C-alpha cells in the first residue's frame, strides 16, 4: 500500500475553517474543454466496456487500464459520467487500487455516493465528475427536453450476455447524448455570462454574483453553529390521512392538490435578509434581524403550531420546549398564541436588504418568456438551488486512504489484488463562503408562507409537503410567482407517511422503485392505514453504493434480491378517529425542562 499512500492527498486538508465572502462577479472565467465517459456491464458488477467521447472521437476500451492510459494522454482534465458516483467510479477505483501507474489523489463523498474522483500519475491529475450533481435528471429525460440530436437508446439489461454491436451502439448513444446535453448547458447565455461550474449549487451561486452590488460576508464560526440550529427544511405533515368523496355531500366532493409557484424563489424575492453578524445580546429583540434561543410555551389546544422541534423527528408540537428560531418565525408564533417563557441569548445581524430581488425577478421573467427548454430548466434549477448553497456546512467528514494520519477514525478495509486498502474518516473544513443565517431565513419565510395556506384551509387540509397541500376547498389559481397552481383533483386519497400516499391513482412512495409501486391500489393503502396490510416491494439485485460495498469487503458488491416494506407508522402527529368516525390528528404535546439543555 506504500505507492497509494505516497500519492494520496486529502481533498479538504484545510482545517482552519477560514470563511470567505461572496463577492460581486467582475469577469467570468471561461470554461475548460471536457469529455464524457460511460461504462456498460453485465449483471451489474461484471465490466464489459467503457466509452470515452471528447466531442470529436468516440473510443471504446475493453479494459479499464487501456481507458486510463488513454485519458492520461488526452488533453482534457475533466470527464463527466452521468450518475457516475453510484456506478462508473467504483469500477475505475477498483482498477486504480490495483494499478502501479495511477493513484487516487482525492475523492469527494456525496451522501452515499461520490461527487468526484481525482486521479494522478504523478505528473498531472484527471477529475471524474458526476454530471447528475449539475443536472439531476435521468439522461433520457435531459436528452428529450433539451432536444438533442442523439437520444438515449434502448436496451434490455437482463439480456446482456457480452459486448455486441447493439451494446456498443447503446453506449455511443449515451456518450453522444450526455456530451450534447452538457454542451447545451454550458453554451447557454445564462451560464456563459457567469462562468461554468460543475455542480448546480456552485453554479447558482456563480450566477447570483452577477446581481450582487456588495460582498456578502460569511458567518463567523461560533455564530454559524448557533444559527445552524435554526435552519430546518419544509413542513411535511399528515393532518387527515383518509379521503373518499361522498355524492351529495359538498364538503366531501373532491380533494384538490395545489402547489405554491416557486415558493423558495418567491420568499427570496419578497423579503430582506440578514448578512453581517452584529452582536450577541441577552435582550429579546423581535424587531431586529436575529436568531433567538428561547424556552417557549405553545398552547395545548393549538391545531397548527408554528414552532418546530427536532426530537428526533421534525415535528410541530404544543407544550414547552427549547429552540433557536429566526425573528420572523418567533414573532409569527407569538402572534398565533405562543409565549416566550425564558430567553437565553440572541445573535443579531445587520440587514443586507432585498439581496435576491433583482436576481429572482430577472430570472423568473426570463424563464416565463423563454422558448428554450434548456434555459427554462437551467433557470428553475438555479432559482431552487441558491438558498441551500448559502447555508453550506463547511465542516465535512471525508474519506481518505490510510497514510498513518493522526486523529482519524478507522472505517473499513478491503482487498484489491494483493493489497489491503484501508480507509479512514477525518473531519475537515472547507475554505469557501457560507452564511446559514440567510439560508435559515429563506426556509423560515417559506414555512410561514405555507402556514398561511394551512391556516386558511385548517378544517379541510389533509396533507402538506413544503410547498404543496391537499385540501377539500377550492382556491383561485395563477401562474404568478408565489400564487397557487392546481395540480389535479381526486375522489379518494390515503396518506400513510410523508411522501408515501395514493391520491387519485397517483402513487408516491419515497425510496421505492417507481416502476413497481404502480401495482398498489387505493384499498391497499386503506388497509395499511388500518394496520391490516403491509406494503411490500420486491427489490431486484443491484450494485451497492461505495460505503456499503466497502463494508462488505469489496468495491464492487452485488446486493441480493430482497423485499422492502413500509415498517414504521406515522408519528409526526397523533392520528385518531373523531366522534363521527372520520380520521383526524393533533400535534404531539411535549414538556421539556426549563433548565437550559446541556451544551447549549
N, C-alpha and C positions, 0 to 999 in steps of 0.2 A: 504493500500500500504506500510505499515511500514516494513513488512517482506522482500518484494522485495527490498526496498531501502537499508535496512541494509546489504543485501547480494550482492548488485551490486557494481562492481568496474570498473573504467574506463580502457579500453584497453590501450590507449595511454596517460597515465596521465603525462608522461614526457614532460614538456613544455619548457625545457631548450634549445631544438634544438641542443643537443650535437651530433656531427657528427664523426663517427668512420672511420678509414682507412680500406681498403680492403687488407688483409694480405695473403701471400702465405700459402697454406694449409700444415700443418705439419702432422697431423694424423686425418683421418676421424673418425667421431663418428658413432658407429653402430646404425642402426635403431631400433625403438621400435615396438613391435607387434601392429597390427591394426586389426580392424574388419570393416565390411561394413553393411550398412542398406539400406532399401528401403521401401517406402510407396505406397500402392495401394488405390485408392479412386474411388468413383462413382460420375459422374457429377462434376469432379474436386475437389469440396470442401467437399464432404461427406466422411469422413475417414472410411476405411474398415478394413485394416490390415497393420501392419508394421513387416518387417522381419529383422533378425539380424543373421549374419554369421561371425564366427571368424576363419574360415579355417578348422574347425573340425565339429562343430554342427550348424545346422540351427534351429532357433526358430521363431515361429510366435506369434504375440501378437495382440489381438483384441481390446485392449485399450492402449492408449499411457502411462497411468500410470504404467501398467504392464511392458511395454518396459523400462521405466525409472528405475523402481525397479530392473530390470534385469541388465542393463548396469552399474548401480552404485554398483552392487555386482559382476561385471565381472572385471577381471584384466586389460583389455585393456582400455587405456585412450583416444584413438583416433578412431573415427568411420567415415568412408568416405561414403558420399552419392553422387551419380553422378548427377550433376545439382541440388543438394540439396538446394542451395541458392535461387532458384526461386520456390521451391515446398516443399520438405520434411521439411525443417527447420521451415517453417511457421506453420505447424501442431504442431511440437514439442514446439515452442514458445507459441502457444495458450494454450497448456496444462500446461506449466511451469508457465505462468502468473496466472493460477488459482490454482496452487499447493501450499501446505503448507510445502512440504518436499524438493522441489527442486527449485533453484533460478537461474536467469540469472546472470552470472558473467561478461561476456563481449560479444560483437558481433562486427565483422569487416565487414563494408559495402564493396561492390564491385560493383560500379556503382549503378544500380537499384536492384542489387541482394545482396547476403550475401556470403562472403568468408568463414566465420566460426562463430560458436556459441559455447561459453563455458558455461557450466552449473556447479553448485556446490550444494552439500547437506550440506555444512558447514565443511565437513571433507576432501573431495577430489573433484577434478574437472574432467569433461569429456568434450572433444572437438569434436564437429561435424564439419567436414570439407568437402568442396565441391571439389570432385576429378576432376571436369572439369577445375579447375584452374591449375591442374597438367597436365591433358591430355584433351585438349579442342576439343574433337571429340565426336560424338554420340557413346554410348556404343555398339551399333550393329556394327558400323564400327571398333571400337577398338578390339572387340572380334574376328571379322573376320580377321583383319590384323595381330593380334597377334597369330592367330592360336590356340585359346583357345579350350580346350576340350568341355566346355559348351558354346554354342552360345545363344545369346539373343532370347527369344521366340517370338511368335506372339499372338496378342490378339486384338479384336475389342473393343476399349474403349467405343464406344457408345452403346454397347450391354451388358455392365457390369451391373448387377442388384443386386449383392451381392457377398459374399465370396463363391466361388465354388472350386472344385478340380482343374479346369482348371486355375483359377486365382492364386491359390497357386503354381501351377507348373510354371506359368509365373513369379511369384515373385521369386521363387527359382532360375530360370534360370538367372534372373538379379543379384541376390546375388552372385551366383557362378561365373558368367562371370566377374563381377566387381572385385571380390577378386582375380581371376586369372590374370586379366589384371594388377592390381596394384602389385601383387606378381612378375610377369614377369618384370615389370618396375623396381622395387626395387632390384631385384636379378641380373639385368644386370651388367656386369663388369664396365661399364661407371659410373653407379650410386654408386655401392658398393665402388669403389675406391675413390670416393669423399665424400660419406656420403649422406643420404637421406634428402630431404626437402619436403614440402607439396604444393609448387606452382612451376610451371615451371620457373618463373622468378628467384626465390631464388635458385632453383636447378641449373640453368645455371650459376649463379654467383659462386656457390659452385664448379662446375666443372672447371670454369676459374681459380679459386685459385690454382688448381693443376699445372698450367702452369706459374704462376707468379714467377718472380725472386725477385722482390722488392715490398713493400707495395705501394698501390695507395691511396693517401690522398683524403679525401672528400673535397668538395668545401666550403669555408667559407660562412657564411650565407648571408652577403650583396653581395658578389660576385655571389653567387648562384642565387639571384633574378635578377641580371643584365644579367648573362649568359643565364638564362632560357628564356629571351626574344628572344634569337637567335635560340631557339630549336623549330623546326617545323617538320611536317611529310612529306610524299611523295607528289609529284606533281600529281594531278588528274585533267585533263582538257580535254574539247572537243574543237577540232580545226575545224573539218569539220563534222557536225553531220549526214550527209547522204551519203550513197554509194550504187550504183547499177551498176553492170558490164554492159558494152556495147560491144556486139560482134563486133570484127574487130577493136576495139579501144584499143591498147596495154595499155595505161595509165589507162584504165577503165576495165582491165581484171579481176583481183582478189584482194581482200583485205586479208592481212596476219596479224595474231596475233602472236607477238613474246614476249617472256619473257627473262629477263636477269637472267641467272642461279645464284641463291643465291646472289642477289645484295648486301644486307647488310653484310653478311659474306665476300664477295669479297672486299668491300671497307675497311672492318676492317683488312683484311689480307694485303692489299696493301699500307696502309698509316700509318704515325706516328700520335700520338695523344697527346694533352695537358694533364697534370696531376696536377702539383703543381702550385697554384697561385703565381705569382711573384710580380706584381705591377700594380697600376693604372698609366696611363700616358695620357698626353694631346697631345702627338705626335702620328701621324698616322704611325704605323709601320706595313707594309704589308709583311715583311719578317719573323717576329717572329710569334709565335702561340698566337692568341688572339681573342678578340671579340670587335667590334668597333661600337660605337653609332655615326651614320653619317646621314647627310641630302644629299640624292643622286638625281641626275638628270638622268633619263633614257629616251633616245630619243624617241619621239612620234611615229616614223615610224617603230620601232623595232617590229617584228612579234613574237619573242620568248624572252621576257625579262628574265633575270636570277634572279633578286632580287624579293622578295615577300613582301606581306603586309597582315596582318590580320585586315580586316576593314569592317564588321566583318568576311566576307568570306576570306578564304585563297586564295589570288589571286596573279598574277604576272603582275603588271601594268607597264605602262610607266608614265612619269611625274616626279614630285618632291615630295619626302616623306621621313620621318624619319624611321629608323630601326636600330636594332642591328644585325650585321652579323659577321659570322666567317671569319677569314683571307682568307681561300681558296675560299669561296663563293664571298666575296667582290672583291678579286683580279681577279677572273674569270670574274665577271661582268664588271670590268673596262676594261679588255682585249676585251670584246664584245661591248664596246661603252658607258657604264655607266660612270658617273663622280661624284666624291665626291665634293659637294659644301661646306659643312661645317662638321667639325669633332668635336664632343663634348668631348668624352673620350674613352679610351680603357682599357680593363682588359687583361693583358698579363700573359702568363703561360710558365712554363718550359716544354720542350718536354719530354714525357715519352717513346719516341721511338715507335717501332712497337709492341705495347702491345699485340696485338691479333694474330700476325703472326703464332707462333707455335701452339697456340690453334686452330685456324681455319684450318691451313694446316693439322694437325694431324687428327682432327675430320672429315674433309671433305674427306680425303683419306680413313678413316675407314668406312665412310658411303658408298663411292663408291664401296669398296671391300667387304662389309659385305653381307652375305646371310640371315641375320636375319632382318625381318621386324621390330621387336621390337627395335633393335639397330638403324636401319635407321630412324625410327620415332623419337626416343629419340634424336639422333644427330641433326636432322633437327629442332626440337623444341628448343634445346639448342642454336644452332647457330643463330636462328632468334629471340631469347628472350633476349640475353645477353645485347645488347646495350640499350634496353629500361629500363632494371633494373638499369643500370648505372646512368640513369637520374631520378631515383625515386624521386618524390616530397615528402619531409619529412613533409610538412605541411598538415595535414589531418583534414577533418571535420568529426567528429564522432557522432554517435547517442548514447545517454545514457538515462537510466531511470532517471526520476526526483528524485533527492535527496536534492533539495533545493540548488543546486550549484550556486555560484555567476557567473556573466558574461557568461550566457548561453542564447541561443535563443529558446524560446518555439516553438515546431514544430507541433506535433499532439498528439492526445489522443484518446483512445477508451475504451470500456467496455470489461472486461474479467471476466465473472461471476459477482460477487458482487463488484469487484474492478474496479477503474478507472485507467488505465495505461496511463501515460504521458511521452512522450519522449522530450528531448531537444537536441540541437546541441552544439558542442564545437569544437573550433579549437585547435588542439594539434600538437605536433611534435614527430616524430619517432626518436629513438636513433639508427641509423644504418648508413651504408655507402651510399653516393650519390655524384656523380660528373657529373652534367649536361654538363660540358664542353666536356667531352668525348662523351656523347650521342649526343650533338649538332654537333660535328664534324662528327660523323657517318652519321647522316641524311644529313648534308651539302654535304659530299662526294657522298652520294647516289643520291641526286638531280642533282649534277654535272655530274655524270656518265650517268644518264638518259638523261640529257640535250644534251650530245654529240650525242646520237642517234636521238633525236628530231631534232637537228641541221642538221644532215646528211640527214634526211628524211623530211626536212622542207616543201617541196612542195607536199608531199604525205601523211603527217601524218593526221590521223583523230581523234585519242583519245589516251590518255596515263593515266595509273594508277600506279604510284610509280615505278614499275619495269617491266611494260608491255606496249605495244603500238600496235596500228593498223595502218598499212601503206600499200600503194599500191606497194611499192618497195619490191624486194626480197633481202635477205641477207644470207651469209653463216651461217651455224649453227654448234654448237659444244656442247659437254657435259661438257666442262671445266668450272670451276668457273669463273663467270663474262662474259662469252660468251653468245650468243643468242641461244635460242631453239625455234623452230616453234611449236606453239600450234595447230593451224589449219588455213585453208584458207576458204574464203566465197565469194559468189557472191553479197551479199547485207548486209547492216548493217544500223542501225539507233540508234544514241546516244542522249538520252534526258537529262540526268543528270549524274553526276559522279556515277558510279556503277549502272546505270539504262540504259539498252540498249538491243537491239536484234541484234545478229550477226550470220549469217549463221544458223538460227534456234535456237541458244542458247539464252535464255532469262535470263537476270540478272536484278533484282530489289531489291536493298538493303532495308531490313525492311519488305519485303513481304514474305508470305508463299511460299516456293519453289515448293510445290506440286500444287499450284493454278496458278502460273504465266505462266505455260506452255500453257494455253489457248490462250494467246495473239499471234497474227500473225504480220508479218512484216508490213502489211497495218495499223494495229492498232497503231504501233509506228510512222509510217509515218504521219498518221492523227493527232496524238498527237503533233508531231513536228510542224505541220501546224496550230495547235490551234483549230482543228475541232473535237477533241475527247479527252476524259479523261480516263486514265487507272484506272479502279476500281477493287477492290477485296473484296469479302465478307469475313469478319473475324468472325470465329466461336467463341462461348463463351469460355473463358479461365480464369484461375486463375490470379488475379492481383499480381504484384510484391509487395514486402513489403511496400515500401513508398506509393504507390498508394492505397493499401488496407487499411493502417492505416489512410490515409486521408479520406477514406470512412467510418471510424469509426469501422473497424473490421479487424482482422488479416487475415481471410480467406474471400476473396471477389471475387465473380464470375463476370467477365466483360461480359456485354451483347453482343449479336451478333451485329456487326456493319459493315459499309462499309468504306474501306480505299482507298484513291485515291491519285494520284500524283497531288499536287496543285501548286507547285512552277515551275517556268520556269528557265532555265539555266541562271545564272548571273555571272559566274566567268570570262567569256569573252563576247564580244558583237557579237552575231550571225547576219549574213546578207547574202543576195544573191548577187553575183558579176554580172558583165555585161552579162555573159553567162547564168545566171540563176542558177549557182551552189552555194551550201552553202559554206560559209567560215566564218572566225571570225577574230577579232582583240582584242588586250588587252584593258582593261579599262585605261583611262588616268586620273590621279588624281593630284591635286595640293594642297599639304599641306603647311601651313605656315612655313617659315624658323625659326620662333621663336620656340625654343625647347618646345615640349608639356609639359603641367603642370604635375609635379610629377615625371619627369624622369631626 
